Amino acid sequence: YCVVTGPNGCSGTSEVVTVTADCRLAGTENGTLAVYPNPAKGNFTMQLNNAPVNGEAVVHITDMTGRVVYAVNTTIVDGQSQMNVSLENNIASGMYMVTVQTQHQIWNAQISIVK
């Protein structure tokens, strides 16, 4: 439940709400995207698990300004896709967004590159 108290001292209480799942784990039925090791020096593995779709997907890696620094096509088979990524030597240290996108679904994960 939640109790809210206003500036004049009045308060109200909500009904009890039961939480049945950790919010960080909710939605795993739509698949999960993992990148490891994280942080990485430039080489890492991208792994998509339990995706509800199969077929072609595009992998984009973007810097924090939105500039695409890496793009490749991949295939999701039986809800799975795994690939080793080797970023070029001219990629600067920093945070990057890994995005896997199909026609109907998008997954995101962050990777920290430390040179």
Phi and psi in degrees as a GROMACS rama.xvg file:
@    title "Ramachandran Plot"
@    xaxis  label "Phi"
@    yaxis  label "Psi"
@TYPE xy
-133.582  134.91  CYS-2
-111.976  125.947  VAL-3
-115.326  128.815  VAL-4
-116.684  127.03  THR-5
-83.5549  172.439  GLY-6
-65.0832  -21.1586  PRO-7
-93.6882  8.7394  ASN-8
92.3928  -7.41784  GLY-9
-72.4441  145.976  CYS-10
-136.759  159.371  SER-11
-140.628  149.189  GLY-12
-121.916  132.807  THR-13
-81.7769  171.601  SER-14
-72.5075  163.575  GLU-15
-71.4514  134.336  VAL-16
-119.257  128.85  VAL-17
-97.6194  126.803  THR-18
-98.1362  124.434  VAL-19
-109.067  -5.68384  THR-20
-146.537  145.455  ALA-21
-66.6589  130.324  ASP-22
-61.0747  -27.0654  CYS-23
-72.452  -20.1382  ARG-24
-102.262  -12.7336  LEU-25
-62.521  143.243  ALA-26
87.785  7.55284  GLY-27
-67.4065  -14.6555  THR-28
-66.0433  -14.6468  GLU-29
-95.4937  5.30567  ASN-30
98.5904  158.941  GLY-31
-132.49  143.717  THR-32
-113.704  124.736  LEU-33
-121.679  146.352  ALA-34
-129.099  133.124  VAL-35
-155.777  151.222  TYR-36
-68.925  157.893  PRO-37
-144.072  109.124  ASN-38
-75.9814  163.274  PRO-39
-131.021  161.472  ALA-40
-90.1197  -3.69517  LYS-41
141.04  -21.3195  GLY-42
-110.732  127.816  ASN-43
-153.729  169.039  PHE-44
-107.621  135.069  THR-45
-108.709  125.679  MET-46
-132.952  121.61  GLN-47
-105.24  127.537  LEU-48
-126.006  148.655  ASN-49
58.0089  31.6237  ASN-50
-69.4483  140.596  ALA-51
-82.4472  9.68204  PRO-52
-131.473  160.89  VAL-53
-130.44  155.965  ASN-54
123.07  -160.978  GLY-55
-74.7393  144.969  GLU-56
-144.422  157.921  ALA-57
-113.401  134.531  VAL-58
-106.316  123.908  VAL-59
-119.459  139.542  HIS-60
-119.166  124.573  ILE-61
-123.421  151.09  THR-62
-81.0188  179.909  ASP-63
-72.3969  -7.92677  MET-64
-91.1784  -5.37612  THR-65
95.1429  0.780308  GLY-66
-75.1179  128.018  ARG-67
-74.591  122.513  VAL-68
-107.892  -11.0388  VAL-69
-159.215  136.69  TYR-70
-147.623  138.511  ALA-71
-157.252  151.913  VAL-72
-89.5345  149.313  ASN-73
-141.744  170.752  THR-74
-123.353  133.719  THR-75
-96.9196  121.211  ILE-76
-123.617  128.007  VAL-77
52.2259  37.3857  ASP-78
75.5098  9.80913  GLY-79
-124.247  146.279  GLN-80
-153.072  133.88  SER-81
-140.445  137.586  GLN-82
-150.862  148.348  MET-83
-90.1465  131.997  ASN-84
-112.258  131.487  VAL-85
-124.229  104.078  SER-86
-78.3817  147.993  LEU-87
-62.3558  158.225  GLU-88
-63.078  -22.4612  ASN-89
-84.615  7.48296  ASN-90
-78.8716  126.651  ILE-91
-77.8007  157.724  ALA-92
-61.2601  144.649  SER-93
153.049  -174.315  GLY-94
-92.4068  138.763  MET-95
-132.83  152.16  TYR-96
-105.795  126.146  MET-97
-99.7198  124.329  VAL-98
-125.248  129.343  THR-99
-113.021  125.815  VAL-100
-132.548  129.3  GLN-101
-109.04  -173.833  THR-102
-65.2124  -26.3001  GLN-103
-123.184  -2.04584  HIS-104
-147.97  149.433  GLN-105
-134.004  134.662  ILE-106
-122.208  142.851  TRP-107
-130.891  147.143  ASN-108
-150.275  150.665  ALA-109
-100.504  144.994  GLN-110
-129.184  137.818  ILE-111
-101.862  122.615  SER-112
-101.617  124.077  ILE-113
-124.425  116.505  VAL-114
